[in-house]
Amino acid sequence: MRSFFRTPFGSALLGGAVVAVFGWVAIATGLIEAQSDSSTTVAAPLAAPIEVKDGEDGNLVNQIYRRDGQGVAFIQASRAPEESAFNPFGGEPEGGGVATGSGFLIDAEGHIVTNNHVVEGATKVTIKLGSESSTHPAEVVGADPASDVALLKVDLPAGQLHPLALGDSAKVKVGDPVVAIGNPFGLDRTVTSGIVSALQRQIQAPNGFSINHVIQTDAAINPGNSGGPLIDASGSVIGINSQIQTGGGNGNVGIGFAVPINTAREVVKQIETNGKVEHAYIGITGGSVTPAIAEALKLPTKKGVLVNEVVKDGPADEAGIKGGETEATIEGAQVRLGGDIITEIDGNSIASMEDVIDAVNTAKPGDKMEITLLTGDGSDEKTVTVTLGLRPDSLEEAENG
């Protein structure tokens, strides 16, 4: 069991952050906007897929660059001196001035997708497309800090716009070749390539919550790549390059993260339809139960989700779900034991925290969930109805009630 207790318990209560004590994941939940990767629904591309024609140069990266490059935007966002911005590359947040980032066209109406942190707090946003030298003003149509996605719009004739096709991030596999196009360190129209290194990662969003189902890649991504497309071998966008892990420095070390395009697609849909994005919220932290954990903690079941804490006056609290009462320290990690164990949601068996996350993510604020629970000591089983709430704007707000 020692292998379960080697890494520290995360401090981001309610944030959806990975909490690595025996597979715990803290959620405030709905954590993330992404749909479950097990979904059988395939969203249609917003633009025609790019086809690689016979007889063309066999250099796939060059083909993708020539076909998609004109649809990638160089973004400049001006901020007032007192403003500060989320810095996904580590170090202290930067103050005012002009920040640069990337984005990409998704339709012939001039809509551009980028990261929220690229344009957050901006007083003015301008863009350049592809290899052109002219800059154009862009409007921020809407943004979602919880998924780090923003939607811009530029007013240009359709003939000057080259939208990229959107793929299906649920079909991405580890080892798939990928290409990133963007503007690292202000070096516009830079292309890098690599593979999908891993799937199902989590990263922290600007508002403190976590983004789920994130794609990890070894394609070089650096400051300025934020908001640019991660493209598969067919030329379709599968993710938005958003963050890197630097190992203490400021540059790329081969670990980059992209928000899945299925997440962005849903965010864009909500922004265009409602002008804003709303996430469902259940208000618990908890962790997956495994046979080894069940044996070590003397739990009454070998699978499910053990509730660690319940947000006071949150949806779960109002429904009568109980968190742990006995505080324990395991390898330096502070946990609470004795809470309820979630075994089913709406009649579907719950085997892990990911099942809870996906159930909440696919729901809307106001939806009702029938949740079956075992008490911590296994003496009773009960079913409660939880009316999901609207997730707070930030992790800090959630923690402070």
N, C-alpha and C positions, 0 to 999 in steps of 0.2 A: 504493500500500500504506500510505501514512502514515495514512489514515483508520482503519486497523485498530489503530494503535498510540497513539491519542490519550488513551485513558482508562487510569488506573492499574490494575495487577493487584491483585485483592483479597487481603487478608492472611488471610482466614478459611480456612486450609488444612483440607480435609476437611469443611467445613461446608455444602457445597452452595450456597455463596454465589455470586452472579453475579460472575465475574471477567472484566472487560471487555476484556482484551487479545485482539483478534481472536476474540471470541465464546467465550472460555474459561469453563468452569463447573467449580469445584472441588467434588468430592464426597467424602463419606466413606461414602458412599452407600447407599443406599437412601435416601438423602436424605430423601425425603418420603413420606408415606403416601398421597398422592393417586393415584388411578388415572389411566391415560392417557386424555386427552380423545378419543382415537380409538376408544375402546372402544365396541362396539355394544350392550353390556348396559345396560339402563335400570333402575335400582333403583326399586322401587315406593315411593310416598310412605308415610310413617309415619302420616299422617292424611289424611282426605279432602280433595281439592283444593278451594280456594275458588272459587266461581262468582260472576261478576258478573251479577246478574239485570237483566232488562229493566225499565225504568221507574224505576230507582234514580237517585240523583244522578249526573250524568255526571262528577263530580270523582273521577277514579280514585284519587288519593292519599288522599282522604277515605274512599273505599270501603275501601281496603286498611287504613287506620288503624282504622276502626270494626270491621272484621272480624278483624284480626290483633292489634290493640293489647292486648286482654285476655289474650293468650297470651304477652306480653312481660314479663319479670321485671326488677325493680329489685333488684340484688344488693348486699348489704353484707357485706364480709369483714373480720373483725377479726384483726389480727396483733399478736404480741408486739413490744415496742419494739426488740428486737435483730434482728428479722426484716427482710429487705429484699426488694423485689419487682422483677421485670423491668419496665422502663418502656419500652413500645413507642413512646412519643411523644417520645423524646429526653430529654436532660438526665440528671441523676443519679438513680439508683434511690431511691424513697422508702422511709422506714423504717416503724416500727410505726404503729398507729392503725387507723382504719377506712377501707378502700378501697371505692369504689363502682364498680359496673359493670352490665352488662346480660346478659340471657340470654333463652331462649325455650323454651316447652313443646313437646315432640315427641310426647307420647302422653298418654292419659287415666290413666296410672299415676303421673303426677307427675314424670316425668323431664324435666330441664331441661339444655339445652346452653349452654355459655358458653366463654370462653377460659380456658385453664390459668392465665395470668398474673393473672386476676382473683381466683382463689381460692388460688393457690399459697402455701403457708406459713400459711394462715388457721387460727386456733384456733376460730373460730366463723363460721358463714355463715347469714345470714337473707335472706329474699326477700319482695318484695311483687309481686303480680300485677296487671297492668293498672291500673285506676283505684282499686282497693281501698286502704284505709288500713291494714289489718292486716298485720303482719309474721309470717312463719312460719319456723321453723328448717328448714334444708336440710342434707342429708347429701351429702358429696362421695363419689360412688360410685367414681370413678376419674378419672385425668387422664393426658394424654400431652403432655409438654413439647415433644416433637419436632414436633407438629402444632399446638401451642397450643390444644388442645381439652380440655375437662373436662365430665364428666357429673355432674349433681346430681340429688337426688331430694327432693321435698317430699311430706309425708303429708297429703293433702287429699282430700275426696270428689270423685269424678269430675265431679259436677255443677258444681263450682267451677273446673274446668280447661278451658281452651280451647286445645288443641294446634294448632300451625301445620302446614300441609302442607309437606313437603320436596320441592323440585324436583329437577332434574337439571342440575348445573353444567356438564356436558359440552356442553349445548345452548345455553349462553349465548353471545350475540353482541355484539360491540362496537356500541354505540349503543342497546342495549336499555334501556328506562326501568326505573329501580329506585327503591325506597323503603327508607329506613333508619329503624328505630324503636329508641329507646334512652333513655339517661339521661345526656346530656353534662353534665359539671360538676355532677352531682347533680340536674339539672333533669329530673324524671321525665316519662315519656310524651311525649318529643319526637320529632317526625317530620320528616324531611328527604327530599328527592327529588333525582334526577339521572339519570345514564345510566351504563352500563358504559363506562368510558373506555379500557380495554385488558384483554387477557387474557395468561395465561402469564407473569405476574410472579413474582418470588421475594422473600420477606421472611425475616428472621432470627427463628427461634423462641427461646423462653426458654433453651433448653439450648445455643444456639450454632449448631445445624444450621439448614438452610433449609427453608422450606415452598414447595412447587412448585405450579404451576398457579393461582396466586393471581389473584383478580379485582380490577382497579383501578376505582374509581368516583369521580365528582366530587360525589356526595351528601355533604353536610357530616357529617363524623365527627370527634368530639373526645374527649378523655379522659372516660370514663364511658360511651361508646358501646361499649367493648370487650365482646365476647360477644353483642351484639345481632344481630338478623337483618337481612340484606340481602335484600329481597323483590322478586320480579319482578312484571310487570303482571298475572299471573294470581293473585297473592296467595301464591305459594309461595316458600319460603326457598331462595335459591341460594348464600348465603354467610354467614359469621360475621364481622361487622365487627371488625377486630383491630388495625390499625395505621394511622398516617398519616405522610406525609412533610410536614414543617413548614417546611422552608427556613430552619431555625435558630430559629424561634419555638416556641411551645407550642400554637398553635391551628391550625385547619383552613385549608389553602390550596388545597383542591379536589383533593387527591390522597390518597385513602383506599384501604385494602387489606382484602379479605375472604378468609378461608380458604374454599375451595370446599366446598359442602355435601356433595359426594361424598366428600371426604376425611373430613369429620366423621362421615358415615354409617358408613364403615368403622371409624373409631376407636370409635364408640359400640358397634358390633357386637362388636368385640374386647373392650371393657371388660365388656359384659354377658355375654359368653361365657366369657372367661378371667380377668376381673378386672384385666387389664393389656394393654398394647399392645406388640407386638414388631415391630421393623423389621429387614429384611435389610440386610446390610453387606458390601461388597466390598473397601473399603480402598484406593482410589486417588484421585488427582486427575488431571484431564486436560482436554482441550479438543477441540472439533469441528474437523475438517479441512475446509477449503474449497479450491476450485481455486486461489484467490489465495494462501492460506497454503501449500498444497503447492508452488507455484512459488517462493515466497519462501524457504521452508525446505528446498527440494530433497527433498521427501518422495516416496516411491515410489507413492503413491495420492492421488487427489483427493478422497476422502471417507473417513470413519471417525472414530476418536477417538484422538488422540495421548496416551499415558499420560505424565503429567508426573512424578508421584511415586507410590510404592507404600508403604503403611504396613508397617513392619517387623513380621513375624510375623502379618500380617493374611491374610485369605483369598486375595487376589490374589498376595501374596508367596509363600505356601505353594504356590500353583499354578504358580509360576515366571514370572509376568508381571513385566517389567522397566520401571522408570521411566527418565527421562532422566539422563544422567551429565554432560552439558556444560551448565554454567550460563551463562546469557546475560541481558543487561539490554537490554530493548527499551522505549524511552520511559519509563525508570524502573521498569519491571516486571521482577521476577526470575523467570525461567522456566528449565526444564531441557529440553534437547533431546536427541534420540537414543533416546527410549523406544520401547517397542512401540506398534504401532498396532492398535487393535481394529477389525476389519472385519465380523465376524459374531458373533452370540450365538444359540446353539441353531439355527443354520442360517438365521437372519434377518439380512439385510444391515443394517449399522449406518452411518447417514449422519451422525449428530450425537450430541453428548453427551446430548441429550434422549432419544434412543433407548436409551442405556445406563441413564439414570435410570429410564425407564419399565419397562425389563426388570427391574431390581432391585426397584423398588417393587411390582411385581405378584408377586414371589416372596416366599418366607418363609425365615427363618433355617433353615439345614440343607439347603435346596434346592441342587441341582447345576446348573451352567451350563457348556455347551460353548462356549468362546470361541476364535474364530479370530483369529490375530494375524499381522501382518507385523513383522519386526524393523525398527528405525529406519532402517537403511540399505537396507532392501528386499531383502536377500540371502537371506532365508528366510521361509517361512510355516509356522506351527505351530498346532496346536489343543490347548488345555489345558482341564482340568476344574477349575472353581472351586466349592468348597463354601461357600456364603454363610454368613457368621457373623451373630451378634446384634450390632446396632449398640450401641456404648457409650452410656451415659446422657447424656454431654455431649461437646461438641466438645473441651473441655480434656482430658477423659479419653482421647479418641481420639488427640489430638496427643501426649500423654505416654505412650501405650501402656498 
